[in-house]
Amino acid sequence: MSFEEEHQRALDFLNDEAALAKMVQEIEDSPDADPQLKADLKGKTFNEYLMEKAEPLRKAWNEVAANYKGHY
């Protein structure tokens, strides 16, 4: 499978709320799942979890972009 196909497959999965909810439920039900991950996911959708985890990266990106605005 090409990179583009894998990328599209990942995007399709992230846009499938039912599949994501099933994955979260499987993580919550799994005795082998990381306890911290279980705690982080509790009461959230997977997309909410991803957005929360991405916030520091988004802030850093915006700071870098603001510092270099007009320099390229």
N, CA, C and O atoms as a CHARMM CRD file, in Angstrom:
* protein
*
  288
    1    1 MET  N      0.84400  -1.17300   0.00000 PROA 1      0.00000
    2    1 MET  CA     0.00000   0.00000   0.00000 PROA 1      0.00000
    3    1 MET  C      0.89200   1.23900   0.00000 PROA 1      0.00000
    4    1 MET  O      1.87500   1.31200   0.73700 PROA 1      0.00000
    5    2 SER  N      0.54100   2.18900  -0.82000 PROA 2      0.00000
    6    2 SER  CA     1.33900   3.40800  -0.93200 PROA 2      0.00000
    7    2 SER  C      1.12500   4.30900   0.28500 PROA 2      0.00000
    8    2 SER  O      0.18700   4.12200   1.06000 PROA 2      0.00000
    9    3 PHE  N      2.01000   5.27800   0.43200 PROA 3      0.00000
   10    3 PHE  CA     1.88600   6.23800   1.52200 PROA 3      0.00000
   11    3 PHE  C      0.55100   6.96900   1.44000 PROA 3      0.00000
   12    3 PHE  O     -0.12700   7.15400   2.45100 PROA 3      0.00000
   13    4 GLU  N      0.17900   7.38200   0.23500 PROA 4      0.00000
   14    4 GLU  CA    -1.07100   8.11300   0.05300 PROA 4      0.00000
   15    4 GLU  C     -2.27100   7.26400   0.46200 PROA 4      0.00000
   16    4 GLU  O     -3.21200   7.76200   1.08000 PROA 4      0.00000
   17    5 GLU  N     -2.23100   5.97600   0.11100 PROA 5      0.00000
   18    5 GLU  CA    -3.32300   5.07900   0.48700 PROA 5      0.00000
   19    5 GLU  C     -3.38000   4.88700   1.99900 PROA 5      0.00000
   20    5 GLU  O     -4.46100   4.89000   2.58700 PROA 5      0.00000
   21    6 GLU  N     -2.22400   4.72300   2.62500 PROA 6      0.00000
   22    6 GLU  CA    -2.17200   4.58100   4.08500 PROA 6      0.00000
   23    6 GLU  C     -2.66900   5.85000   4.76400 PROA 6      0.00000
   24    6 GLU  O     -3.41100   5.79300   5.74600 PROA 6      0.00000
   25    7 HSD  N     -2.25600   6.99100   4.23400 PROA 7      0.00000
   26    7 HSD  CA    -2.67700   8.27700   4.78300 PROA 7      0.00000
   27    7 HSD  C     -4.19300   8.42100   4.69100 PROA 7      0.00000
   28    7 HSD  O     -4.83900   8.82100   5.66000 PROA 7      0.00000
   29    8 GLN  N     -4.75700   8.10100   3.54100 PROA 8      0.00000
   30    8 GLN  CA    -6.20900   8.19400   3.36600 PROA 8      0.00000
   31    8 GLN  C     -6.92600   7.21900   4.28700 PROA 8      0.00000
   32    8 GLN  O     -7.97200   7.54600   4.84800 PROA 8      0.00000
   33    9 ARG  N     -6.37500   6.04100   4.44300 PROA 9      0.00000
   34    9 ARG  CA    -6.97300   5.03700   5.33100 PROA 9      0.00000
   35    9 ARG  C     -7.01100   5.55600   6.76900 PROA 9      0.00000
   36    9 ARG  O     -8.01000   5.38800   7.46700 PROA 9      0.00000
   37   10 ALA  N     -5.91900   6.18600   7.20800 PROA 10     0.00000
   38   10 ALA  CA    -5.86800   6.75200   8.55900 PROA 10     0.00000
   39   10 ALA  C     -6.88800   7.87900   8.71100 PROA 10     0.00000
   40   10 ALA  O     -7.58000   7.95800   9.72500 PROA 10     0.00000
   41   11 LEU  N     -6.98200   8.74900   7.70600 PROA 11     0.00000
   42   11 LEU  CA    -7.95900   9.83900   7.76700 PROA 11     0.00000
   43   11 LEU  C     -9.38700   9.30300   7.80600 PROA 11     0.00000
   44   11 LEU  O    -10.22700   9.81100   8.54900 PROA 11     0.00000
   45   12 ASP  N     -9.65300   8.28900   7.01600 PROA 12     0.00000
   46   12 ASP  CA   -10.98500   7.68300   7.01500 PROA 12     0.00000
   47   12 ASP  C    -11.31100   7.11500   8.38900 PROA 12     0.00000
   48   12 ASP  O    -12.43200   7.26500   8.87500 PROA 12     0.00000
   49   13 PHE  N    -10.33700   6.46500   9.01500 PROA 13     0.00000
   50   13 PHE  CA   -10.54700   5.89800  10.34600 PROA 13     0.00000
   51   13 PHE  C    -10.83200   7.00300  11.35800 PROA 13     0.00000
   52   13 PHE  O    -11.74900   6.87900  12.17000 PROA 13     0.00000
   53   14 LEU  N    -10.05100   8.08200  11.31400 PROA 14     0.00000
   54   14 LEU  CA   -10.24300   9.18400  12.26200 PROA 14     0.00000
   55   14 LEU  C    -11.57600   9.90200  12.06200 PROA 14     0.00000
   56   14 LEU  O    -12.07000  10.55600  12.98000 PROA 14     0.00000
   57   15 ASN  N    -12.15600   9.78700  10.88000 PROA 15     0.00000
   58   15 ASN  CA   -13.45900  10.39900  10.61000 PROA 15     0.00000
   59   15 ASN  C    -14.62600   9.45800  10.87400 PROA 15     0.00000
   60   15 ASN  O    -15.78400   9.85000  10.73100 PROA 15     0.00000
   61   16 ASP  N    -14.33300   8.22400  11.25600 PROA 16     0.00000
   62   16 ASP  CA   -15.37000   7.22300  11.52100 PROA 16     0.00000
   63   16 ASP  C    -15.63800   7.18000  13.02800 PROA 16     0.00000
   64   16 ASP  O    -14.95400   6.47300  13.76700 PROA 16     0.00000
   65   17 GLU  N    -16.63700   7.94200  13.47400 PROA 17     0.00000
   66   17 GLU  CA   -16.93000   8.04300  14.90900 PROA 17     0.00000
   67   17 GLU  C    -17.24000   6.68500  15.52800 PROA 17     0.00000
   68   17 GLU  O    -16.83400   6.41800  16.65900 PROA 17     0.00000
   69   18 ALA  N    -17.94600   5.82900  14.81200 PROA 18     0.00000
   70   18 ALA  CA   -18.29700   4.51800  15.35000 PROA 18     0.00000
   71   18 ALA  C    -17.04900   3.66500  15.56400 PROA 18     0.00000
   72   18 ALA  O    -16.92100   2.99700  16.59000 PROA 18     0.00000
   73   19 ALA  N    -16.13000   3.68700  14.60200 PROA 19     0.00000
   74   19 ALA  CA   -14.89400   2.90900  14.73500 PROA 19     0.00000
   75   19 ALA  C    -14.04300   3.44000  15.88100 PROA 19     0.00000
   76   19 ALA  O    -13.44800   2.66300  16.62700 PROA 19     0.00000
   77   20 LEU  N    -13.98100   4.76700  16.02200 PROA 20     0.00000
   78   20 LEU  CA   -13.20200   5.35500  17.11300 PROA 20     0.00000
   79   20 LEU  C    -13.82400   5.02700  18.46600 PROA 20     0.00000
   80   20 LEU  O    -13.10700   4.72000  19.41900 PROA 20     0.00000
   81   21 ALA  N    -15.14200   5.08900  18.55600 PROA 21     0.00000
   82   21 ALA  CA   -15.81600   4.75500  19.81000 PROA 21     0.00000
   83   21 ALA  C    -15.56900   3.29500  20.17400 PROA 21     0.00000
   84   21 ALA  O    -15.36500   2.96800  21.34300 PROA 21     0.00000
   85   22 LYS  N    -15.58800   2.42400  19.17500 PROA 22     0.00000
   86   22 LYS  CA   -15.31600   1.00500  19.41200 PROA 22     0.00000
   87   22 LYS  C    -13.88500   0.81700  19.90300 PROA 22     0.00000
   88   22 LYS  O    -13.64300   0.03300  20.82100 PROA 22     0.00000
   89   23 MET  N    -12.93900   1.52400  19.30200 PROA 23     0.00000
   90   23 MET  CA   -11.54300   1.41200  19.72000 PROA 23     0.00000
   91   23 MET  C    -11.37100   1.88400  21.16300 PROA 23     0.00000
   92   23 MET  O    -10.68300   1.23600  21.95200 PROA 23     0.00000
   93   24 VAL  N    -11.99500   3.01300  21.51000 PROA 24     0.00000
   94   24 VAL  CA   -11.90400   3.52400  22.88000 PROA 24     0.00000
   95   24 VAL  C    -12.50100   2.51400  23.85100 PROA 24     0.00000
   96   24 VAL  O    -11.92900   2.26100  24.91200 PROA 24     0.00000
   97   25 GLN  N    -13.64000   1.93700  23.49800 PROA 25     0.00000
   98   25 GLN  CA   -14.27000   0.94300  24.36400 PROA 25     0.00000
   99   25 GLN  C    -13.36600  -0.27100  24.54100 PROA 25     0.00000
  100   25 GLN  O    -13.26100  -0.80700  25.64400 PROA 25     0.00000
  101   26 GLU  N    -12.71300  -0.70800  23.47100 PROA 26     0.00000
  102   26 GLU  CA   -11.79100  -1.84300  23.56700 PROA 26     0.00000
  103   26 GLU  C    -10.61400  -1.51400  24.47900 PROA 26     0.00000
  104   26 GLU  O    -10.16200  -2.36900  25.24200 PROA 26     0.00000
  105   27 ILE  N    -10.11800  -0.29000  24.40700 PROA 27     0.00000
  106   27 ILE  CA    -9.01800   0.12400  25.28600 PROA 27     0.00000
  107   27 ILE  C     -9.49300   0.12600  26.73300 PROA 27     0.00000
  108   27 ILE  O     -8.80800  -0.38900  27.61700 PROA 27     0.00000
  109   28 GLU  N    -10.67300   0.70900  26.97800 PROA 28     0.00000
  110   28 GLU  CA   -11.20300   0.77900  28.33700 PROA 28     0.00000
  111   28 GLU  C    -11.46600  -0.60500  28.91500 PROA 28     0.00000
  112   28 GLU  O    -11.29800  -0.81500  30.11600 PROA 28     0.00000
  113   29 ASP  N    -11.87700  -1.55100  28.07700 PROA 29     0.00000
  114   29 ASP  CA   -12.19600  -2.90400  28.53100 PROA 29     0.00000
  115   29 ASP  C    -10.97900  -3.80900  28.64500 PROA 29     0.00000
  116   29 ASP  O    -11.04800  -4.85200  29.29500 PROA 29     0.00000
  117   30 SER  N     -9.88100  -3.43600  28.03300 PROA 30     0.00000
  118   30 SER  CA    -8.70200  -4.29500  27.99600 PROA 30     0.00000
  119   30 SER  C     -7.94400  -4.26700  29.32100 PROA 30     0.00000
  120   30 SER  O     -7.60900  -3.19500  29.82500 PROA 30     0.00000
  121   31 PRO  N     -7.67400  -5.44300  29.88300 PROA 31     0.00000
  122   31 PRO  CA    -6.89100  -5.47300  31.12200 PROA 31     0.00000
  123   31 PRO  C     -5.42100  -5.12500  30.87900 PROA 31     0.00000
  124   31 PRO  O     -4.70300  -4.79000  31.82100 PROA 31     0.00000
  125   32 ASP  N     -4.97200  -5.20200  29.63100 PROA 32     0.00000
  126   32 ASP  CA    -3.56800  -4.93500  29.30200 PROA 32     0.00000
  127   32 ASP  C     -3.30800  -3.49400  28.87200 PROA 32     0.00000
  128   32 ASP  O     -2.15700  -3.11200  28.66100 PROA 32     0.00000
  129   33 ALA  N     -4.35500  -2.69600  28.74000 PROA 33     0.00000
  130   33 ALA  CA    -4.18000  -1.31300  28.27900 PROA 33     0.00000
  131   33 ALA  C     -3.47700  -0.48200  29.34900 PROA 33     0.00000
  132   33 ALA  O     -3.62100  -0.72800  30.54700 PROA 33     0.00000
  133   34 ASP  N     -2.72500   0.49200  28.89300 PROA 34     0.00000
  134   34 ASP  CA    -2.00400   1.40000  29.77900 PROA 34     0.00000
  135   34 ASP  C     -2.99700   2.12000  30.69200 PROA 34     0.00000
  136   34 ASP  O     -3.93500   2.74900  30.20100 PROA 34     0.00000
  137   35 PRO  N     -2.80600   2.03800  32.01500 PROA 35     0.00000
  138   35 PRO  CA    -3.73800   2.69400  32.93700 PROA 35     0.00000
  139   35 PRO  C     -3.83700   4.20700  32.72200 PROA 35     0.00000
  140   35 PRO  O     -4.91200   4.78600  32.87900 PROA 35     0.00000
  141   36 GLN  N     -2.72900   4.84400  32.36700 PROA 36     0.00000
  142   36 GLN  CA    -2.76900   6.28800  32.13700 PROA 36     0.00000
  143   36 GLN  C     -3.60100   6.60800  30.89900 PROA 36     0.00000
  144   36 GLN  O     -4.36100   7.57600  30.89200 PROA 36     0.00000
  145   37 LEU  N     -3.45800   5.79800  29.85500 PROA 37     0.00000
  146   37 LEU  CA    -4.26100   5.99800  28.65200 PROA 37     0.00000
  147   37 LEU  C     -5.73800   5.82900  28.97900 PROA 37     0.00000
  148   37 LEU  O     -6.57100   6.61700  28.53100 PROA 37     0.00000
  149   38 LYS  N     -6.06400   4.80200  29.76000 PROA 38     0.00000
  150   38 LYS  CA    -7.45600   4.59800  30.15700 PROA 38     0.00000
  151   38 LYS  C     -7.98900   5.81800  30.90000 PROA 38     0.00000
  152   38 LYS  O     -9.10300   6.27200  30.63700 PROA 38     0.00000
  153   39 ALA  N     -7.20200   6.34200  31.81700 PROA 39     0.00000
  154   39 ALA  CA    -7.62400   7.51600  32.59000 PROA 39     0.00000
  155   39 ALA  C     -7.78500   8.73200  31.68500 PROA 39     0.00000
  156   39 ALA  O     -8.73500   9.50100  31.83600 PROA 39     0.00000
  157   40 ASP  N     -6.86100   8.90600  30.74800 PROA 40     0.00000
  158   40 ASP  CA    -6.91600  10.05200  29.83800 PROA 40     0.00000
  159   40 ASP  C     -8.13500   9.99500  28.91800 PROA 40     0.00000
  160   40 ASP  O     -8.69900  11.03000  28.56400 PROA 40     0.00000
  161   41 LEU  N     -8.53800   8.78900  28.53500 PROA 41     0.00000
  162   41 LEU  CA    -9.66300   8.62200  27.61600 PROA 41     0.00000
  163   41 LEU  C    -11.02200   8.69900  28.31000 PROA 41     0.00000
  164   41 LEU  O    -12.03700   8.94800  27.65900 PROA 41     0.00000
  165   42 LYS  N    -11.04800   8.49100  29.60400 PROA 42     0.00000
  166   42 LYS  CA   -12.32000   8.40900  30.32400 PROA 42     0.00000
  167   42 LYS  C    -13.17200   9.66300  30.08700 PROA 42     0.00000
  168   42 LYS  O    -12.74700  10.78500  30.36200 PROA 42     0.00000
  169   43 GLY  N    -14.37100   9.44000  29.57700 PROA 43     0.00000
  170   43 GLY  CA   -15.31700  10.52100  29.35200 PROA 43     0.00000
  171   43 GLY  C    -15.04000  11.38700  28.13500 PROA 43     0.00000
  172   43 GLY  O    -15.66400  12.43600  27.97400 PROA 43     0.00000
  173   44 LYS  N    -14.11700  10.96900  27.27200 PROA 44     0.00000
  174   44 LYS  CA   -13.77900  11.75500  26.08500 PROA 44     0.00000
  175   44 LYS  C    -13.92400  10.89900  24.83600 PROA 44     0.00000
  176   44 LYS  O    -13.85300   9.67100  24.88200 PROA 44     0.00000
  177   45 THR  N    -14.13000  11.58600  23.72200 PROA 45     0.00000
  178   45 THR  CA   -14.02700  10.88200  22.45300 PROA 45     0.00000
  179   45 THR  C    -12.53900  10.80200  22.10800 PROA 45     0.00000
  180   45 THR  O    -11.72100  11.51000  22.69600 PROA 45     0.00000
  181   46 PHE  N    -12.20100   9.95400  21.17000 PROA 46     0.00000
  182   46 PHE  CA   -10.79700   9.83600  20.78100 PROA 46     0.00000
  183   46 PHE  C    -10.29800  11.13400  20.15900 PROA 46     0.00000
  184   46 PHE  O     -9.14900  11.52100  20.37200 PROA 46     0.00000
  185   47 ASN  N    -11.14500  11.80200  19.39900 PROA 47     0.00000
  186   47 ASN  CA   -10.73900  13.07400  18.79400 PROA 47     0.00000
  187   47 ASN  C    -10.49000  14.13800  19.85300 PROA 47     0.00000
  188   47 ASN  O     -9.56400  14.93600  19.71000 PROA 47     0.00000
  189   48 GLU  N    -11.29800  14.16800  20.91400 PROA 48     0.00000
  190   48 GLU  CA   -11.05400  15.10400  22.01900 PROA 48     0.00000
  191   48 GLU  C     -9.71000  14.80900  22.67200 PROA 48     0.00000
  192   48 GLU  O     -8.94800  15.71900  22.99900 PROA 48     0.00000
  193   49 TYR  N     -9.43500  13.52800  22.85600 PROA 49     0.00000
  194   49 TYR  CA    -8.15400  13.10700  23.43300 PROA 49     0.00000
  195   49 TYR  C     -6.98900  13.56600  22.55000 PROA 49     0.00000
  196   49 TYR  O     -6.00400  14.11000  23.04900 PROA 49     0.00000
  197   50 LEU  N     -7.10600  13.34500  21.24200 PROA 50     0.00000
  198   50 LEU  CA    -6.03600  13.75600  20.32900 PROA 50     0.00000
  199   50 LEU  C     -5.83800  15.26800  20.33800 PROA 50     0.00000
  200   50 LEU  O     -4.70200  15.74200  20.34000 PROA 50     0.00000
  201   51 MET  N     -6.92200  16.02200  20.34200 PROA 51     0.00000
  202   51 MET  CA    -6.81500  17.48500  20.35600 PROA 51     0.00000
  203   51 MET  C     -6.14400  17.96300  21.64100 PROA 51     0.00000
  204   51 MET  O     -5.33700  18.89300  21.61200 PROA 51     0.00000
  205   52 GLU  N     -6.47200  17.33700  22.75400 PROA 52     0.00000
  206   52 GLU  CA    -5.84900  17.69700  24.02900 PROA 52     0.00000
  207   52 GLU  C     -4.34900  17.41800  23.98900 PROA 52     0.00000
  208   52 GLU  O     -3.54800  18.24100  24.43300 PROA 52     0.00000
  209   53 LYS  N     -3.97500  16.27600  23.46400 PROA 53     0.00000
  210   53 LYS  CA    -2.56100  15.90300  23.39100 PROA 53     0.00000
  211   53 LYS  C     -1.80100  16.76600  22.38900 PROA 53     0.00000
  212   53 LYS  O     -0.60000  16.98600  22.54300 PROA 53     0.00000
  213   54 ALA  N     -2.49600  17.25200  21.36800 PROA 54     0.00000
  214   54 ALA  CA    -1.84800  18.05800  20.33000 PROA 54     0.00000
  215   54 ALA  C     -1.70800  19.52800  20.71900 PROA 54     0.00000
  216   54 ALA  O     -0.98400  20.26900  20.05400 PROA 54     0.00000
  217   55 GLU  N     -2.38100  19.96300  21.77300 PROA 55     0.00000
  218   55 GLU  CA    -2.38000  21.38100  22.13700 PROA 55     0.00000
  219   55 GLU  C     -0.97200  21.94900  22.34000 PROA 55     0.00000
  220   55 GLU  O     -0.69400  23.02600  21.81300 PROA 55     0.00000
  221   56 PRO  N     -0.06400  21.28500  23.07600 PROA 56     0.00000
  222   56 PRO  CA     1.28600  21.84800  23.22100 PROA 56     0.00000
  223   56 PRO  C      2.01200  21.99900  21.88100 PROA 56     0.00000
  224   56 PRO  O      2.72400  22.98200  21.67300 PROA 56     0.00000
  225   57 LEU  N      1.84000  21.05600  20.99200 PROA 57     0.00000
  226   57 LEU  CA     2.46100  21.13900  19.67200 PROA 57     0.00000
  227   57 LEU  C      1.86500  22.29500  18.87300 PROA 57     0.00000
  228   57 LEU  O      2.59000  23.02900  18.20100 PROA 57     0.00000
  229   58 ARG  N      0.55500  22.45500  18.94700 PROA 58     0.00000
  230   58 ARG  CA    -0.10600  23.54500  18.23700 PROA 58     0.00000
  231   58 ARG  C      0.37900  24.90000  18.76200 PROA 58     0.00000
  232   58 ARG  O      0.63300  25.81200  17.97500 PROA 58     0.00000
  233   59 LYS  N      0.50600  25.03600  20.07900 PROA 59     0.00000
  234   59 LYS  CA     0.99700  26.28900  20.66500 PROA 59     0.00000
  235   59 LYS  C      2.42000  26.57800  20.21100 PROA 59     0.00000
  236   59 LYS  O      2.74200  27.70700  19.84000 PROA 59     0.00000
  237   60 ALA  N      3.26900  25.55900  20.24100 PROA 60     0.00000
  238   60 ALA  CA     4.66300  25.73900  19.82300 PROA 60     0.00000
  239   60 ALA  C      4.73000  26.13200  18.35100 PROA 60     0.00000
  240   60 ALA  O      5.50200  27.01600  17.97700 PROA 60     0.00000
  241   61 TRP  N      3.93100  25.48400  17.52300 PROA 61     0.00000
  242   61 TRP  CA     3.91800  25.79600  16.09500 PROA 61     0.00000
  243   61 TRP  C      3.51400  27.25000  15.87000 PROA 61     0.00000
  244   61 TRP  O      4.12600  27.95300  15.06500 PROA 61     0.00000
  245   62 ASN  N      2.48300  27.69800  16.58300 PROA 62     0.00000
  246   62 ASN  CA     2.02600  29.07900  16.43600 PROA 62     0.00000
  247   62 ASN  C      3.08100  30.07400  16.89900 PROA 62     0.00000
  248   62 ASN  O      3.22300  31.13900  16.29900 PROA 62     0.00000
  249   63 GLU  N      3.82300  29.75200  17.95200 PROA 63     0.00000
  250   63 GLU  CA     4.90300  30.62300  18.42400 PROA 63     0.00000
  251   63 GLU  C      6.00800  30.72600  17.38200 PROA 63     0.00000
  252   63 GLU  O      6.49400  31.82000  17.09300 PROA 63     0.00000
  253   64 VAL  N      6.39900  29.60300  16.82400 PROA 64     0.00000
  254   64 VAL  CA     7.44200  29.59700  15.79500 PROA 64     0.00000
  255   64 VAL  C      6.97000  30.39600  14.58500 PROA 64     0.00000
  256   64 VAL  O      7.71700  31.21100  14.04200 PROA 64     0.00000
  257   65 ALA  N      5.74700  30.16500  14.17000 PROA 65     0.00000
  258   65 ALA  CA     5.21100  30.88400  13.00900 PROA 65     0.00000
  259   65 ALA  C      5.16800  32.38500  13.27100 PROA 65     0.00000
  260   65 ALA  O      5.47400  33.17600  12.37900 PROA 65     0.00000
  261   66 ALA  N      4.79400  32.78400  14.48100 PROA 66     0.00000
  262   66 ALA  CA     4.73800  34.21100  14.81600 PROA 66     0.00000
  263   66 ALA  C      6.12900  34.82900  14.82200 PROA 66     0.00000
  264   66 ALA  O      6.30300  35.96900  14.39000 PROA 66     0.00000
  265   67 ASN  N      7.11900  34.08900  15.30600 PROA 67     0.00000
  266   67 ASN  CA     8.49000  34.60000  15.36900 PROA 67     0.00000
  267   67 ASN  C      9.12900  34.74000  13.99400 PROA 67     0.00000
  268   67 ASN  O      9.98800  35.60000  13.79700 PROA 67     0.00000
  269   68 TYR  N      8.72400  33.91600  13.05300 PROA 68     0.00000
  270   68 TYR  CA     9.34000  33.93600  11.72600 PROA 68     0.00000
  271   68 TYR  C      8.49100  34.65000  10.69000 PROA 68     0.00000
  272   68 TYR  O      8.85200  34.69000   9.51400 PROA 68     0.00000
  273   69 LYS  N      7.38500  35.20500  11.10800 PROA 69     0.00000
  274   69 LYS  CA     6.50700  35.89700  10.15900 PROA 69     0.00000
  275   69 LYS  C      7.28400  37.03400   9.49700 PROA 69     0.00000
  276   69 LYS  O      7.84800  37.89500  10.17200 PROA 69     0.00000
  277   70 GLY  N      7.30100  37.01800   8.19000 PROA 70     0.00000
  278   70 GLY  CA     8.00500  38.04700   7.44400 PROA 70     0.00000
  279   70 GLY  C      9.47600  37.75800   7.22400 PROA 70     0.00000
  280   70 GLY  O     10.16600  38.55800   6.59200 PROA 70     0.00000
  281   71 HSD  N      9.98300  36.63100   7.73000 PROA 71     0.00000
  282   71 HSD  CA    11.40200  36.29500   7.57300 PROA 71     0.00000
  283   71 HSD  C     11.65600  35.33800   6.41900 PROA 71     0.00000
  284   71 HSD  O     12.80500  34.99500   6.14100 PROA 71     0.00000
  285   72 TYR  N     10.62300  34.91200   5.75900 PROA 72     0.00000
  286   72 TYR  CA    10.80600  33.99000   4.63600 PROA 72     0.00000
  287   72 TYR  C      9.92900  34.33300   3.49200 PROA 72     0.00000
  288   72 TYR  O      9.96000  33.65400   2.46600 PROA 72     0.00000
